[in-house]
């Protein structure tokens, strides 16, 4: 644990300081009040100073070099769920392109693609809650990317970095550090930064007068040239290297193991001013997702103003179930019964309530909690889970003993698990293809394509306002000014227009709406569209057949 040295003071010095002592710090919440004595109960609400409620945000962030994301997505999501990791930076994904992908169980990977040779690549995995907090994604290269989260009233920038190996050209190394420094320097000082990285560097144990602010005294190994570059970067950006500030057993420093060699090359960093918010940093052993690298995590407790917005459930009637002939007939019968109980004029006034009541009774309503979690992991069956479990147990035995026999057992179970995943995926996809060949499957094809395309987006809902330069606005007044500017430009644009001196000719009496027109319009209207003020979709009127047209 990091301790703060206390210099000794004489009794006279202490007595002199005691006359200026405060019961609370100078920056506490008493200062904004109008007076520290008189009650403000009788004052107008605008002049009453109110203490803002604070909420503690518990956050666990990790970093892991995965070697390749191919075939590891679902296993990675399972590991994050068990280890309660909300955000995970992954390096060496080796996936090309700049997209996002659902991994299953609510976890989503946003990645910056590998180079032309299929190497490198970085990404950030978010759990179900955190993926809704993303407001911006910035892909710099196949080695550096960042995303911006807004949690309560906090802004947290998550950066994922993968440094070149020791043997790479100096130009590649310099380009990497230049990209990383430029990205961090562009972030406002009041926003938090968490950098999860594989820096391929040894920083060693201990620190110097120059690095004592950003580096603790704990660690492993000896510092090399790459480690000095890491220290120089951290000093320039004022980032604390979190691995070095917490005393742990040696195993909880080592992030890499291969061929009997162990080292500490993966690091988590944050702004030095926010170091007090980090309560722990350690390596978690026993995970078999990757053979060489180990999962490194930090635990943060951040205080923020409590958000007053509450997400309310919005149950909806399952109108799409009216495709079922039995439900359609039952719905039609209930609506007709309600018509018989009153005359047509009265029923027309109550049509919305009557049809919605019949719909709730026949087809039911949703829970209002939104769509279910990603269903793209049908292949994650009991056979696959058992194979993964055996691989994990074999990995634990090998980590504990280090014997050649256990190493062979681990490699054997790893091969079996990989084979079971491939077989299960192929079988699941065969079922999908068979379903798509049917008549109903053809209708689902467009929906599946649309859903998968949406899943590749970084975020599906825009939750922020940007200025003309693309900078995300947070201040309420700036947001109002931006909306004012937008509508001023939109509504005051001058266009060419034709002025008619004479008014439009009188067309005389027009015919009323005929029955054939209603039938034609109902056929043309598509299902699943937004409803009007009566909240009745076109499916409800179509289900009424000829009776609906007559009404």
C-alpha positions as CSV (number, residue, x, y, z in Angstrom):
1,X,0.0,0.0,0.0
2,X,1.3,3.5,-0.7
3,X,2.0,5.5,2.4
4,X,2.4,9.3,2.8
5,X,5.4,10.3,4.9
6,X,4.7,12.9,7.7
7,X,7.4,15.3,8.6
8,X,7.9,15.9,12.3
9,X,6.9,19.3,13.8
10,X,7.8,21.0,17.0
11,X,5.2,21.7,19.7
12,X,5.3,25.5,19.1
13,X,4.7,25.0,15.4
14,X,1.7,22.8,16.1
15,X,0.3,25.3,18.6
16,X,0.7,28.1,16.0
17,X,-1.2,26.1,13.4
18,X,-4.0,25.2,15.8
19,X,-5.3,28.7,16.0
20,X,-6.0,28.5,12.2
21,X,-7.4,25.0,12.3
22,X,-10.8,24.4,10.6
23,X,-13.4,21.7,11.5
24,X,-13.9,21.2,7.8
25,X,-11.8,21.8,4.6
26,X,-12.0,25.1,2.8
27,X,-13.7,23.5,-0.2
28,X,-16.6,21.9,1.7
29,X,-20.3,22.4,1.0
30,X,-20.9,25.2,3.6
31,X,-19.5,28.0,1.5
32,X,-22.3,28.3,-1.1
33,X,-24.9,28.9,1.6
34,X,-26.0,32.5,2.0
35,X,-25.3,32.4,5.7
36,X,-24.0,29.8,8.2
37,X,-26.4,30.9,10.9
38,X,-29.8,31.9,9.7
39,X,-32.2,29.4,8.1
40,X,-33.2,29.9,4.5
41,X,-36.6,28.5,4.8
42,X,-38.4,31.8,4.2
43,X,-36.3,32.7,1.1
44,X,-37.5,32.1,-2.4
45,X,-36.5,28.7,-3.9
46,X,-34.1,30.4,-6.3
47,X,-32.0,31.9,-3.5
48,X,-31.9,28.8,-1.3
49,X,-28.6,26.9,-1.6
50,X,-29.2,23.2,-1.8
51,X,-26.7,20.4,-1.3
52,X,-26.5,18.2,-4.3
53,X,-26.9,14.5,-3.7
54,X,-23.8,12.5,-4.5
55,X,-23.8,8.9,-5.8
56,X,-20.8,6.5,-5.7
57,X,-20.0,4.9,-9.1
58,X,-18.2,1.5,-8.7
59,X,-16.2,0.7,-11.8
60,X,-14.0,-2.3,-12.6
61,X,-11.8,-1.8,-15.7
62,X,-9.4,-4.4,-17.1
63,X,-6.9,-4.9,-19.9
64,X,-5.9,-8.1,-21.7
65,X,-3.9,-9.1,-24.8
66,X,-6.1,-11.7,-26.4
67,X,-3.8,-12.8,-29.2
68,X,-6.8,-13.1,-31.5
69,X,-10.5,-12.5,-31.0
70,X,-11.5,-15.3,-33.4
71,X,-13.4,-17.9,-31.4
72,X,-12.9,-16.2,-28.1
73,X,-15.7,-13.6,-28.0
74,X,-18.3,-15.7,-26.0
75,X,-15.6,-17.0,-23.6
76,X,-14.3,-13.5,-23.0
77,X,-17.9,-12.3,-22.2
78,X,-18.3,-15.2,-19.8
79,X,-15.0,-14.3,-18.1
80,X,-16.0,-10.6,-17.7
81,X,-19.4,-11.6,-16.2
82,X,-17.8,-13.9,-13.6
83,X,-15.0,-11.4,-12.7
84,X,-17.4,-8.4,-12.7
85,X,-15.4,-6.5,-15.3
86,X,-17.5,-3.7,-16.8
87,X,-14.9,-2.4,-19.3
88,X,-12.1,-4.4,-20.9
89,X,-9.4,-3.1,-23.2
90,X,-8.2,-5.9,-25.5
91,X,-5.1,-5.8,-27.7
92,X,-4.0,-7.8,-30.7
93,X,-7.6,-8.6,-31.8
94,X,-6.4,-9.3,-35.4
95,X,-9.8,-8.4,-36.8
96,X,-9.9,-6.1,-39.9
97,X,-12.3,-3.2,-40.2
98,X,-13.6,-0.6,-37.8
99,X,-16.9,-1.9,-36.4
100,X,-18.7,-3.2,-33.4
101,X,-19.9,-6.7,-32.6
102,X,-22.2,-8.2,-29.9
103,X,-20.3,-11.0,-28.0
104,X,-23.4,-12.4,-26.2
105,X,-24.7,-12.0,-22.7
106,X,-25.1,-8.3,-23.2
107,X,-21.4,-7.6,-23.9
108,X,-20.3,-5.6,-26.9
109,X,-16.9,-5.2,-28.6
110,X,-16.0,-1.9,-30.3
111,X,-12.8,-2.4,-32.3
112,X,-10.3,-0.7,-34.5
113,X,-9.1,-3.0,-37.2
114,X,-5.8,-4.8,-37.8
115,X,-3.4,-3.8,-40.5
116,X,-3.2,-5.3,-44.0
117,X,-1.2,-8.2,-42.7
118,X,-3.9,-9.1,-40.2
119,X,-1.7,-8.2,-37.2
120,X,-2.3,-5.8,-34.3
121,X,-5.8,-4.4,-33.7
122,X,-7.3,-3.0,-30.5
123,X,-10.8,-3.0,-29.0
124,X,-12.8,-2.2,-26.0
125,X,-15.5,-4.6,-24.6
126,X,-18.4,-3.1,-22.6
127,X,-21.1,-4.8,-20.5
128,X,-24.8,-4.2,-21.0
129,X,-24.9,-1.1,-18.9
130,X,-21.7,0.6,-20.1
131,X,-22.5,0.2,-23.8
132,X,-25.5,2.5,-23.4
133,X,-23.2,5.2,-22.0
134,X,-21.0,5.6,-25.1
135,X,-21.2,9.1,-26.6
136,X,-18.2,9.1,-28.9
137,X,-15.7,6.6,-30.4
138,X,-12.3,7.6,-31.9
139,X,-10.3,5.1,-33.9
140,X,-6.8,6.5,-34.4
141,X,-5.0,3.4,-35.8
142,X,-4.7,-0.3,-35.4
143,X,-2.7,0.4,-32.1
144,X,-4.7,3.2,-30.5
145,X,-8.4,3.9,-30.0
146,X,-10.6,5.6,-27.4
147,X,-14.2,6.0,-26.5
148,X,-16.1,8.5,-24.3
149,X,-18.5,7.4,-21.6
150,X,-21.0,9.6,-19.7
151,X,-21.8,8.0,-16.4
152,X,-24.2,10.0,-14.2
153,X,-22.6,13.5,-14.6
154,X,-19.1,12.1,-15.2
155,X,-17.1,11.9,-18.4
156,X,-14.6,9.0,-18.6
157,X,-12.4,8.5,-21.5
158,X,-11.3,4.8,-22.0
159,X,-8.1,4.4,-24.2
160,X,-6.8,1.1,-25.5
161,X,-3.2,1.0,-26.7
162,X,-0.9,-1.7,-28.0
163,X,2.7,-0.7,-28.3
164,X,5.2,-2.1,-30.9
165,X,7.4,-4.9,-29.8
166,X,11.0,-4.4,-28.8
167,X,12.4,-5.4,-32.2
168,X,10.2,-3.0,-34.3
169,X,11.6,0.0,-36.2
170,X,12.1,3.2,-34.3
171,X,9.8,5.0,-36.7
172,X,6.9,2.7,-35.8
173,X,7.5,3.2,-32.1
174,X,7.7,7.0,-32.4
175,X,4.5,7.1,-34.4
176,X,2.7,5.1,-31.7
177,X,3.8,7.4,-28.9
178,X,3.0,10.4,-31.0
179,X,-0.6,9.1,-31.7
180,X,-1.1,8.3,-28.0
181,X,0.2,11.7,-26.7
182,X,-1.9,13.6,-29.2
183,X,-5.1,11.8,-28.2
184,X,-4.6,12.4,-24.5
185,X,-3.6,16.1,-25.0
186,X,-6.9,16.7,-26.8
187,X,-9.0,15.6,-23.8
188,X,-10.1,18.3,-21.3
189,X,-8.5,18.3,-17.9
190,X,-11.7,17.8,-16.0
191,X,-12.5,14.5,-17.8
192,X,-11.2,11.3,-16.4
193,X,-8.8,9.1,-18.4
194,X,-8.2,5.3,-18.0
195,X,-5.6,3.8,-20.3
196,X,-5.5,0.0,-20.7
197,X,-2.5,-1.1,-22.5
198,X,0.1,-3.7,-23.6
199,X,3.1,-1.5,-23.7
200,X,5.7,-4.3,-24.3
201,X,8.0,-2.6,-21.8
202,X,9.7,-3.3,-18.4
203,X,9.5,-0.5,-16.0
204,X,11.1,-2.3,-13.0
205,X,10.7,-1.7,-9.3
206,X,11.2,1.6,-7.5
207,X,11.2,5.2,-8.7
208,X,13.3,8.3,-8.9
209,X,12.8,11.9,-7.9
210,X,11.6,12.7,-11.5
211,X,9.1,9.8,-11.6
212,X,7.9,9.6,-8.0
213,X,4.7,11.4,-8.8
214,X,3.5,9.0,-11.5
215,X,5.2,5.8,-10.4
216,X,5.0,3.9,-7.1
217,X,7.7,1.7,-5.6
218,X,6.2,-1.7,-6.5
219,X,6.8,-3.8,-9.6
220,X,8.9,-6.6,-11.1
221,X,12.1,-6.9,-13.1
222,X,14.5,-4.3,-14.4
223,X,13.8,-1.2,-16.4
224,X,14.6,-1.3,-20.1
225,X,14.7,1.4,-22.9
226,X,11.0,0.9,-23.6
227,X,10.3,1.2,-19.9
228,X,12.0,4.6,-19.8
229,X,9.8,5.7,-22.8
230,X,6.7,4.7,-20.7
231,X,7.9,6.7,-17.8
232,X,8.7,9.8,-19.9
233,X,5.2,9.5,-21.5
234,X,3.5,9.2,-18.1
235,X,5.4,12.2,-16.7
236,X,4.5,14.4,-19.7
237,X,0.8,13.4,-19.6
238,X,0.7,13.3,-15.7
239,X,-0.6,9.7,-15.7
240,X,-0.1,7.4,-12.8
241,X,1.1,3.9,-13.6
242,X,-1.4,2.0,-11.3
243,X,0.4,-1.3,-11.2
244,X,3.2,0.3,-9.2
245,X,1.1,1.9,-6.4
246,X,-0.2,-1.3,-4.7
247,X,1.8,-3.8,-2.8
248,X,0.9,-7.3,-3.9
249,X,2.3,-10.8,-4.1
250,X,4.8,-11.2,-7.0
251,X,2.2,-13.3,-9.0
252,X,-0.2,-10.3,-9.0
253,X,2.4,-8.2,-10.8
254,X,3.2,-10.6,-13.6
255,X,1.0,-10.1,-16.7
256,X,2.9,-12.3,-19.2
257,X,4.2,-15.8,-19.0
258,X,5.7,-17.9,-21.8
259,X,8.2,-20.7,-22.0
260,X,9.2,-20.3,-18.3
261,X,9.8,-16.5,-18.7
262,X,7.6,-14.1,-16.8
263,X,7.4,-10.3,-17.0
264,X,5.2,-7.3,-16.4
265,X,4.4,-5.6,-19.7
266,X,0.6,-4.8,-19.4
267,X,-0.3,-1.6,-17.6
268,X,-3.3,0.5,-16.5
269,X,-2.9,4.2,-16.1
270,X,-5.1,7.1,-15.0
271,X,-4.7,10.9,-14.4
272,X,-2.5,11.4,-11.3
273,X,-5.1,13.8,-9.8
274,X,-7.7,10.9,-9.8
275,X,-5.3,8.3,-8.2
276,X,-7.2,8.5,-4.9
277,X,-10.3,7.1,-6.7
278,X,-8.5,3.8,-7.5
279,X,-8.8,1.4,-4.6
280,X,-7.1,-1.7,-6.0
281,X,-5.0,-2.9,-9.0
282,X,-4.0,-6.6,-9.5
283,X,-3.5,-9.4,-11.9
284,X,-6.2,-12.1,-11.8
285,X,-4.9,-15.6,-12.3
286,X,-6.7,-18.8,-13.3
287,X,-8.4,-17.5,-16.5
288,X,-7.8,-19.7,-19.6
289,X,-9.1,-17.4,-22.3
290,X,-5.5,-16.6,-23.3
291,X,-2.4,-18.8,-22.5
292,X,0.3,-16.1,-22.2
293,X,-1.2,-12.9,-21.0
294,X,-3.0,-12.4,-17.7
295,X,-6.1,-10.3,-16.9
296,X,-5.1,-7.0,-15.2
297,X,-7.9,-5.0,-13.4
298,X,-8.4,-1.9,-11.3
299,X,-11.3,-1.1,-9.0
300,X,-12.5,2.5,-8.9
301,X,-14.9,4.3,-6.6
302,X,-15.9,7.7,-8.1
303,X,-18.3,10.2,-6.6
304,X,-20.7,12.0,-8.9
305,X,-23.8,14.1,-8.7
306,X,-26.9,11.9,-8.7
307,X,-28.8,12.0,-11.9
308,X,-32.6,12.7,-11.5
309,X,-33.5,11.0,-14.7
310,X,-35.3,7.7,-14.2
311,X,-35.9,5.1,-16.9
312,X,-39.5,4.1,-16.9
313,X,-40.8,0.8,-18.4
314,X,-43.0,1.3,-21.4
315,X,-45.1,-1.8,-21.9
316,X,-46.5,-2.3,-25.4
317,X,-49.3,-4.4,-26.7
318,X,-48.0,-7.3,-28.8
319,X,-49.9,-6.4,-31.9
320,X,-47.6,-8.5,-34.1
321,X,-49.2,-11.6,-32.7
322,X,-52.4,-10.8,-34.6
323,X,-50.8,-12.7,-37.5
324,X,-51.9,-15.9,-35.7
325,X,-55.4,-16.8,-37.2
326,X,-56.7,-17.9,-33.8
327,X,-55.7,-14.7,-32.0
328,X,-57.0,-12.7,-34.9
329,X,-60.5,-14.3,-34.6
330,X,-60.5,-13.9,-30.8
331,X,-59.5,-10.2,-31.1
332,X,-62.2,-9.6,-33.7
333,X,-64.9,-11.3,-31.6
334,X,-64.0,-9.2,-28.5
335,X,-64.1,-5.9,-30.4
336,X,-67.5,-6.9,-32.0
337,X,-68.9,-7.7,-28.5
338,X,-67.9,-4.2,-27.3
339,X,-69.7,-2.7,-30.3
340,X,-72.9,-4.5,-29.4
341,X,-72.9,-3.1,-25.9
342,X,-73.2,0.5,-27.2
343,X,-74.3,2.3,-30.3
344,X,-71.9,3.1,-33.1
345,X,-71.5,6.8,-32.2
346,X,-70.6,6.0,-28.6
347,X,-68.3,3.2,-29.7
348,X,-66.4,5.4,-32.1
349,X,-65.6,7.8,-29.3
350,X,-64.4,4.8,-27.2
351,X,-62.8,2.8,-30.1
352,X,-59.3,3.4,-29.0
353,X,-59.9,2.2,-25.5
354,X,-62.1,-0.8,-26.6
355,X,-59.6,-2.1,-29.2
356,X,-56.6,-1.6,-26.9
357,X,-58.5,-3.5,-24.1
358,X,-59.2,-6.3,-26.5
359,X,-55.6,-6.4,-27.7
360,X,-54.3,-6.6,-24.1
361,X,-56.6,-9.5,-23.3
362,X,-55.9,-11.5,-26.5
363,X,-52.2,-10.9,-27.3
364,X,-50.9,-9.5,-24.0
365,X,-48.3,-6.8,-23.4
366,X,-44.5,-6.6,-23.2
367,X,-42.6,-6.1,-20.0
368,X,-41.4,-2.7,-21.2
369,X,-37.7,-3.5,-20.5
370,X,-36.7,-3.3,-24.1
371,X,-35.5,-6.1,-26.5
372,X,-33.9,-9.2,-25.0
373,X,-30.1,-9.7,-24.9
374,X,-28.2,-10.6,-28.0
375,X,-29.3,-14.1,-29.1
376,X,-26.3,-14.7,-31.4
377,X,-24.8,-17.3,-29.1
378,X,-27.1,-20.3,-29.7
379,X,-23.9,-22.4,-30.0
380,X,-23.0,-21.8,-26.3
381,X,-24.5,-25.1,-25.2
382,X,-23.7,-27.5,-22.4
383,X,-21.1,-29.5,-24.4
384,X,-19.1,-26.3,-25.2
385,X,-19.4,-25.0,-21.6
386,X,-18.1,-28.4,-20.3
387,X,-15.1,-28.3,-22.7
388,X,-14.3,-24.7,-21.7
389,X,-14.5,-25.7,-18.0
390,X,-12.1,-28.6,-18.5
391,X,-9.7,-26.3,-20.3
392,X,-9.8,-23.8,-17.5
393,X,-9.1,-26.5,-14.9
394,X,-6.2,-27.8,-16.9
395,X,-4.8,-24.2,-17.1
396,X,-5.1,-23.8,-13.3
397,X,-3.2,-27.1,-12.8
398,X,-0.4,-26.0,-15.2
399,X,-0.1,-22.6,-13.6
400,X,0.2,-24.3,-10.2
401,X,2.7,-27.0,-11.0
402,X,4.4,-25.9,-14.2
403,X,5.1,-29.5,-15.1
404,X,5.4,-30.8,-18.7
405,X,2.7,-33.3,-18.1
406,X,0.1,-30.7,-17.0
407,X,1.3,-28.5,-20.0
408,X,0.4,-31.3,-22.4
409,X,-2.9,-31.9,-20.7
410,X,-3.7,-28.2,-21.0
411,X,-2.8,-28.1,-24.7
412,X,-5.0,-31.2,-25.3
413,X,-8.1,-29.7,-23.5
414,X,-7.5,-26.4,-25.3
415,X,-7.6,-28.2,-28.7
416,X,-10.7,-30.1,-27.7
417,X,-12.5,-26.9,-26.6
418,X,-11.6,-25.2,-29.8
419,X,-13.0,-28.1,-31.8
420,X,-16.3,-28.2,-29.8
421,X,-16.8,-24.5,-30.4
422,X,-16.3,-24.9,-34.2
423,X,-18.7,-27.9,-34.3
424,X,-21.4,-26.1,-32.3
425,X,-21.1,-22.9,-34.3
426,X,-21.4,-24.9,-37.6
427,X,-24.4,-26.8,-36.4
428,X,-26.2,-23.6,-35.2
429,X,-25.6,-21.9,-38.5
430,X,-26.9,-24.9,-40.4
431,X,-30.2,-24.6,-38.5
432,X,-30.4,-20.9,-39.4
433,X,-29.7,-21.5,-43.1
434,X,-32.4,-24.2,-43.2
435,X,-34.9,-21.8,-41.6
436,X,-34.0,-19.1,-44.1
437,X,-34.8,-21.5,-47.0
438,X,-38.5,-21.7,-45.9
439,X,-41.1,-19.1,-46.9
440,X,-41.2,-17.6,-43.4
441,X,-37.4,-17.5,-43.4
442,X,-37.3,-15.3,-46.5
443,X,-39.3,-12.7,-44.6
444,X,-36.9,-12.9,-41.7
445,X,-33.9,-12.5,-43.9
446,X,-34.2,-8.7,-44.2
447,X,-34.9,-8.4,-40.5
448,X,-31.8,-10.4,-39.6
449,X,-29.6,-8.4,-42.0
450,X,-30.9,-5.1,-40.5
451,X,-30.4,-6.3,-36.9
452,X,-26.8,-7.4,-37.6
453,X,-26.0,-4.2,-39.4
454,X,-27.3,-2.3,-36.4
455,X,-25.2,-4.4,-34.1
456,X,-22.0,-3.3,-35.9
457,X,-22.7,0.4,-35.1
458,X,-20.8,1.9,-32.2
459,X,-24.0,3.2,-30.6
460,X,-27.6,3.0,-31.7
461,X,-29.0,6.1,-30.0
462,X,-27.5,9.6,-30.2
463,X,-27.4,11.0,-26.7
464,X,-25.2,14.1,-27.1
465,X,-25.1,17.5,-28.9
466,X,-22.1,18.6,-30.8
467,X,-21.0,22.1,-32.0
468,X,-19.9,22.9,-35.5
469,X,-16.4,21.7,-34.8
470,X,-17.7,18.3,-33.6
471,X,-16.9,18.9,-30.0
472,X,-19.4,17.3,-27.6
473,X,-21.3,19.9,-25.5
474,X,-21.9,19.3,-21.8
475,X,-22.9,22.7,-20.5
476,X,-26.7,23.3,-20.4
477,X,-26.4,26.9,-21.7
478,X,-24.1,25.8,-24.6
479,X,-26.6,23.1,-25.6
480,X,-29.5,25.6,-25.6
481,X,-27.4,28.0,-27.7
482,X,-26.6,25.2,-30.1
483,X,-30.3,24.3,-30.6
484,X,-31.1,28.0,-31.1
485,X,-28.4,28.3,-33.7
486,X,-29.6,25.1,-35.4
487,X,-33.3,26.3,-35.7
488,X,-32.3,29.8,-36.7
489,X,-30.4,28.5,-39.7
490,X,-33.0,25.9,-40.5
491,X,-36.1,28.1,-40.4
492,X,-34.7,31.3,-41.7
493,X,-33.1,30.0,-44.9
494,X,-34.3,31.9,-48.0
495,X,-35.4,29.8,-50.9
496,X,-36.6,30.7,-54.4
497,X,-40.4,31.0,-54.4
498,X,-43.2,31.8,-56.9
499,X,-45.8,34.3,-56.0
500,X,-49.3,33.8,-57.4
501,X,-51.2,37.0,-57.8
502,X,-54.5,35.1,-58.2
503,X,-55.6,32.6,-55.6
504,X,-56.1,28.9,-56.3
505,X,-59.3,28.2,-58.4
506,X,-62.4,27.0,-56.6
507,X,-62.7,23.3,-57.2
508,X,-66.3,23.1,-55.9
509,X,-67.6,20.3,-53.7
510,X,-65.4,17.3,-53.2
511,X,-66.5,13.7,-52.8
512,X,-66.4,12.0,-49.4
513,X,-64.0,9.1,-48.8
514,X,-65.3,6.0,-50.5
515,X,-65.1,2.4,-49.2
516,X,-62.7,1.3,-52.0
517,X,-60.3,4.0,-51.1
518,X,-60.1,2.8,-47.5
519,X,-59.5,-0.8,-48.7
520,X,-56.8,0.4,-51.0
521,X,-55.0,2.4,-48.3
522,X,-55.2,-0.4,-45.7
523,X,-53.5,-2.7,-48.2
524,X,-50.7,-0.2,-48.9
525,X,-50.0,0.6,-45.2
526,X,-47.1,-1.4,-43.8
527,X,-47.1,-3.2,-40.4
528,X,-44.9,-2.2,-37.5
529,X,-45.0,1.5,-38.1
530,X,-45.5,4.3,-35.5
531,X,-49.0,4.9,-34.3
532,X,-51.0,8.1,-34.1
533,X,-52.5,9.8,-31.0
534,X,-55.0,6.9,-30.6
535,X,-52.1,4.4,-30.3
536,X,-53.8,2.0,-32.6
537,X,-51.5,0.4,-35.2
538,X,-52.7,-0.6,-38.7
539,X,-52.4,-4.2,-37.7
540,X,-55.5,-3.8,-35.4
541,X,-57.6,-2.4,-38.3
542,X,-56.4,-5.1,-40.7
543,X,-57.3,-7.8,-38.2
544,X,-60.9,-6.5,-38.3
545,X,-61.2,-7.4,-42.0
546,X,-64.4,-6.1,-43.7
547,X,-65.8,-5.0,-40.3
548,X,-62.9,-2.6,-39.8
549,X,-63.5,-1.0,-43.2
550,X,-67.2,-0.5,-42.5
551,X,-66.4,1.1,-39.1
